[in-house]
């Protein structure tokens, strides 16, 4: 039976442009979605902008805009950036929507009715000049554990410690540069400890990678802290019904954006039917969230807690990836290694990044390192020099008078073709496991074997002998037939190359299959399927890059 899947990525924050880290996640998810569709799966791919919070309110104020105008403009830019990297969502929504507001209020009502809410007063940092409570990320100071300067109000990037904002030494507001005050405010909390057992079952039930589950046990084996779900005015978000100057915390309404986006995609008439198809407790659909390891805490604890209370099913899998680093270190504006998606696409192009990310991604939580020189080199050596080269070197032996190459009636080395065909299952298995690096390596191995065979048989020599020209054509027919398979196997990674290959070959490559060789087949005139990147493209990616680590 065909699988039914819903795949989402984390929701980009709507206060600025996308960077390469967003693109990495989008590409990894898009590759898996495209692969599933080649296998006949009914696969829905959704995303949205995370559009609430203090940061968006302040950014809009800085620009002299209403928050709604800011998030509308950013959403348009985000969609353009994703499309430029061939990341093809079925629908791209926003958490600032009527669909999401209704879901948030539904969940809030069920939390209240189920007795999961607690009300208590807490002390928070307060910017006296601006008249607002400060999120932890808007406070900087010295780490109370190691003394490192310039650390955030919740954690230290130097020693890795977590702490309360009130523990930070010599704190200042990042907005005004002045020490913040401390004020009491009453907030609503979710009693997570009362949901500890279903959360443990979820974390250890196969939905979370094992390495991540072990990390989560640091919280699950002790008493879970209550989860604060409200924020004080001024704030851009949904107001809490029945409360004065209280808004829902962005991490409550952001994951509900997955559900809101589904309802928006379905449309008003089918919203309930489609919603139940995926999120009803008895649904047999698969739900896969593709997320970075930095937000696993929210998705593995808060999110399933909310779904459990609301009476909806839990995700099938939290596919978790590591960070994108540049030559071994975190992306940094000060080191010149922070680049927006738009600048990256202009400097190098989407296909180089898609291939490079796939060639390094093994489906785990390890960080993926970007080396600009290697990005250019691998595009030229692997894609142009090995894979596309098979088609380019075969076409000259198939030319006909009308300008349309035609394959021969026989294919050289049928046993080699059979091995390439069988190798597709190894590629498919790697795709399914989201070990894209192994899939790419298997494809390259098949390409190498084919190139070696062609080089050994030397069709350019055989063509000089009229008695052996048919033999040269049979070798070229093998090359074209193998290229068809390799373009199919590589299609989830490089949909643009797949489309150009379809146009040249005159056959569809959108379904995983085991076709026979292309015999007596009329091709379209050959045009270069992929161009080499100039070496200076690597320098253009990070023109202001500082020295590499070490």
N, C-alpha and C positions, 0 to 999 in steps of 0.2 A: 504494500500500500504506500502511496505517496505520503511523505512527511509534510506536516503543516508546522511552519516555524514563524516566530516573530523575533526579529533581531533588532536590538537598539545599541546605540553608542551613548556614552555619557553626554550630557547636555552642555554645550559650550556656554560660558557666561557671556551675557549680552552687553558688556561694557567696553569691548575693544575687538580688534581683529584677531582672526585665527592665526596660530603659529604652527610650526612643524609638528609639535607634540599632538595637537588636535588632528593633523593630517595623518600622522602615524596610526592613531586609533581608527580613524575613518577608513583608511586603506585596508587595515587588517580585517575589519568587519566586512567591508565591501568585497574583498577577495572571497571570504567564506560564503557570503550570500550568493555571489555569482557562481561559485562552484556548486552550491546546493541546487541552484536553478538548472544547471546543466544536467544534474541527476534527476530532474523532474520534480523537485520539491516545490511546494507552494510556500514561498518564502517572502514575508513582508519585512521591509527594512525601513525603520522609522527613526527620526531624531527631532529635536526642537532646541530652541534657545532657552537657557535658564535666565529668566528676565526680571527677577526680583532681588531686593536687598539694598543695603546701605550704599554699597559701591556704585550701583547704577544710579541711585538718587543723587549722589555727590557728583558723579560724572556728568549727568544731565545738567545739574546746577552750574558746574564749571563751564559747560558749553552754551549755557543760556537756553536750554531746550526743556520741554516737558519730557519726563521719563518715557512716556509712550512714543514720542517722536524719536528719541534715541534708540529704543529697542527695535522699532520698526526699521530704521535705517541699518542698524547692525545686523538684523536678521537677513535683510537683502544681501548685504556684503558676505555674510557667512555662507549663504546658499551659493553665491557665485564662486566663492573660494572652494567649497566642496566640489562643485561641478567641474572646476578647472583641473582637479585631480581625479576626475572620472569616478567620484564617489556619488553613487546614484541612489538617493533615498526615495522611497515611494511617496513620502510626505515629510515636510519639514515645518514644524509648528512652533509655538511659543507657550511658555508656562503662564504668560499673562493673557489668559483666554477664558471665555465663559465656560468652556468644557472643563477646564482645570479648576476654576472657582467652585463649580458644583461638586466636583470630586473631593476637593479639600474640605468643603463644608459637610459632605457626607461622612468622610472619615472622622472629622472632628466630632460629629454627633455620635458616631458609634464608639469612639473613645470615651466620651462622656457617659453615654448610656451603659457602657460595659464596666464603668468604675475604674478606668485606667488613668484618670487624670488626677494630678496632685497640684495644689496651689501653695506657693511659698515665696517669701521675700528673699532676694539675694542682693549682694553688694557688687556693683559693676563700675568699671571705669567710665568717666563722664567728661566730655570736652566742654568746659565751662564757656569758652568763647563761642562755640558753634551751637551749644544747646542740644547735644545729642549723646546718647550712650555709644561707646566705641566698641565695635567688634574687636576680637583679639588681634586680628591682622592689621588693625589701625593703631596698634601700640608697639613701640620699640623700646628696648632697653638692654640691660646686661642680664645674661642668663644667671639664674639663682644657683645653678649647679656648677657650671664651669667658669662663669664670669665673662664669657664671650660678649663682645659689644654688638649692638645692632640687631638683636634677636627679637622675634615676634612675641606677642603676649601669650602664646599658648605652647610654643615648642622652640627648641634650640636646634638650628641647622648644623651646629658645630659638634655638639656632644649627643644630640638625638633625644634629649630629655623632654618630657612633657610636664607642664605645670599650669597653675592657675595664673591669670593675668595679674592678680594682686601680689604674687610672689616675685614678679619681675623687678629687678633693681634699677633705679634711676629711670623710670619709665617716662616717655614723652608721647604725645599724640603725633602721629605722622601727618596729621592735617594742619596743625598749628605749631608744632615744635615745642609746645609747652607741656609741663607735667599735667596729666589728667587728674581730675578729682575722683572721689569715690562716693557713689550714691546708692541708696537702697531702691529696689523696684520689685513689685510682685509679678511673678510669672507662673505660667502653666507648664507642668511637666508630665511626661508619660512614664508610668511605672514599668520600666523595662524588666525589672527583676521578676515580676509576676508572669512574664512571657519567656523566662529563661529556658524552660524545657523545650518548647517548640523551636526556639532559636538554636539550641544545641543540636537538635535533630536535623534542622536545616543545614547547619554548617558541616555536620559530619555525615550527611546523607548523600554526598556525591555532587552537590551543586557548587561547591567551592573547591578550588585546587587545594591539594593536601598541604602544601607549604603555607598557604594562606590560612587554612583551618588551624594549623598549629599556632600561628600568630594570634588568631582570634581567641584561642583558648586562654590567653593571658587575661582576657576580660571575662570569658564565659565561665572559667573555673572559680572566679570570685563572685562577689555581689555586683550586679550590673547597676551603674548609676542611672538615676532618673534622667530623662531626655527633655531638655528645655525646648518647647515648640513655639514660643512666642518672642516677639521683640517689641520694643517701645517705639512710639512715635518720636520724631519723624522717621518714616520708613516707607519704602516703595514696595507694596505687596498687597495681599488680601487682608482686610480687617477681620478680626475675630468676632463672630456674632455674639452679641450680648456683652461685649467688653468695651471699655473706653480707652482709646489711644493704644490699642494693642493690635499687633499684626502677626500673622503666621510666619514663623521662621522659614527662610528659603529652603532649608533642607527637609521641610515637610512637604512643600508643594512641588519641589523640583522632581523627585522621582514619580510623583503622580502625573507629571507631564508625559511619561511614557503612555499612560492610559488615556490621557486627554488627547494626545496626538493620534492614537488609534481611533478614538471617537470622531475626531475631526476628519481623518481620512475616510472613515466609513460614511460620513454624512448623516444628517439628522434622521432620515427615514430608516437607515439600517444600523444606527449606532448601537442599539441594545442587542441586536442579533450578533453583530460582529464582536462587540465587547464580550458577550457570553462565550463566543467561539474560542476566545483566547484566555479569558481571565476567570471563567466560572470554575469552581473547585473541581468539577468533573471533566474539565477540558483535557483532551489528549494532545493538544497542540504543545509544541516546545517553545519556551521563552528563553532567549539567550541575551543577557546584558554583557556587552563588551566594554570594559572599564579599566582605568589605570589603577595600580595598586595603592595609590594615595587616597582613594575614596572607597576602599573595600569595607572600611568600618561602617560607613553609612549604608552600603548596599547589603551587607551581610547581617547587620543587626537592626538598624532603624527601619529599613525598608521591609524586610519580612515581618517585623513586628507590626507595622502599619497594615500590611496585607492580611495578616492573621486576624487582627481585630476587625478589619472591614469585611471579612468573610470572602476574600478572593484567594485564588490559588497563588502558590509561590513560584518563583522562576525555576526553570530547569537547570540553568547553568550561569554562573558568574565567570565569564572568560576574562581573566585578569592578566594584564601585560605590565611590563616595567616602563621606566622612564626613557625618553629619548635624550641621549647625551651626545656631546660633540667632542670627539677625540678624548673620550674618557672622563669628561667633566660636564657638570650641569650646564644647560644653555644659560648664557649670561649676556646681558646688554653691555656690561662693563668690559667684557672680554671680546665683544664683537661677534659672539656666536649665537645671538638670538635673532631669528629671522621670521618674518611673517610668511604665511602661506602664499600670499600674492607675490612677494619678492622672490620666494623660492621657485615658484612656477615660472616667473619671468627669466630667472637666471639659468635654470637647468631644464625645466620642463617636467610635466607630471610623470611621464613613463619611466624616466630614470629613477625617480623617487619610489614609485610603486614597485619597480623591480628590486631596487636596493633594499627596501623595507622587507619585502617578501624573502629575499635571499638571506636575511639575518634573523627572521622571526621564527622561533621554535615552539611557540605556544605556551611558554612559561612566563614567570614574573621577572626574569632577568632583564636588565636594562639593555636597550638596543643602541649601539654606538654608531654615530654618523661620522664617517671620514670622507670629506668632499672629494679628495683625489681618487679614493676607491670607488665612490659613486660614479664618477665619470669613467674610470677605467673599466669597471664591470659592465657598464652599459656598452661600451665599445667592444670589449673582448668577448663577452658572453652573448649579448643579444645580436650585435651586428656581425661579429667575427665568427660566431659558431652557429647560431640558430638561423638568422635571416640569410646567412651565407649559403646555406644549403639550397634555398630557393634561387638565390642570385646566380650560383655557379651551375645550376641545372638548366635554367631557361635557355641559354645559348645553344644547347644541343637539341632543342625542341622547336626552333623557329620554323615557320611555314610561310608560304607566299603571301597570305592575307594579313600577316602581322600578328596573328593570334597563335601562340604556341599550342601544340597538340601533343599529348603524351602518346607513347607507343602502345601497342597491343600486348606487350609483355613487360614484366617488371623484373629487373635483375635481383638476385639474392632474395627470393621469397622467404628464406629462413631468417634473414636479418629483419625484414619487414615484420615477420611474426614476433620476433623478440621486442621490437619497438612497440608493437600492439600490446603484447603482454605486459610491458613495462608501464603501461598506462594505469594498471591496477595499483602498482606501488605508488605512483603519483597520486592517484585518487585517495588511497589510504592516508597519505601524508596530509592532503588537503582536509580530509575529514577530521583529523586530529589537530588541525590548525598548526601543524608543523610545516609552515610554508618553505622554510629553508631546505628541508629534506625533499619537498616536492620539486623545488627549483634544481637542486643538485641531481635528482633523478633525471630530470629533463635534459640537463647539460650532459650527463653521462650518455644518454641516448643520442644526443646530437654529436658528441665526440665520436661515438662508434660509427655513425653514418658518414661523418666527414672523413674519417680514417679509411673507410671502405672506398669512398669515391676517389680519394687521393691515391690509394693503392691500384685501383683499376684504370686510372688515367683516361677518362673518356675523351679528353682533348687530343690525346695521341691516337686513340682508336678511330676518331672521326677522320683522320687523315687517310685511313685505308678504306676505300669504298666498300670492301667486303665486310668491314666491321662497324659500319656506321649504325646499323640497327642495334648492335651491342651497346654503342655509346648512348643511343636513345633509350635503351632499356635501363641503363644506369641512371640517366637523368629522370626517367619516369619513377624509379625508386626514390630519388632525391625529392621530387615534388610530392610523392605520396607520403613520405616520411615527414616532410615539412607540414603537410596538412595535419598530421597527428600532433606534431610538436606545437603548432599554433593552437590546436584545440586544447592541449594540456596546459598551455601557458595562458589561455584565454581569460581565466579569472583574475590573473595578475595584470595582464595587459589587454584590456578590452579594446583599446584603440588599434593595437596591432592586429588583434583578432578580426576587427571589422575590415581593415585594409587587406588582410589575407583572404577574407571571404570574397572581397571584390576581385582580387587577382585570380583566385582559384575557381570562382564561380560555384562554390558549394557552401552550405551553411555550416557554421562551427559552434552552434549554440546548444548542442546536446552531446553529452558524453556518449561516445559510441565506439564501435570496433569495425570501421568500414574496410572493405577490400581496397587494394591499390587503385589509384585513379588511372584507368586504362582507356585509351582512345578518347581522351577527354580534352575538350577545347578550353583552353585557358584564356584569360584576358591579357592584353599587352602588359608586360611587366614594367612597373615603376618602383623605384626604391621604397622598400617597406619601412625602413628605419635609417636615419642618418647618424653618422658618428658625431659625438659631442666634441667640441674643441677643448683642448686642455685648459684653456683659460676660463672655461665655465666653472671650474672648481673654485678659482679665486673670486669669481663674480658672486658666488653664493655668500661668502662671508668676507666682504672687501675690507672690513675693519677688524679682522680677527687678530687677537693678541697671540702670544706664544702658547703652544700646546703644553699640557701638563708635563712637568719634568724637564 
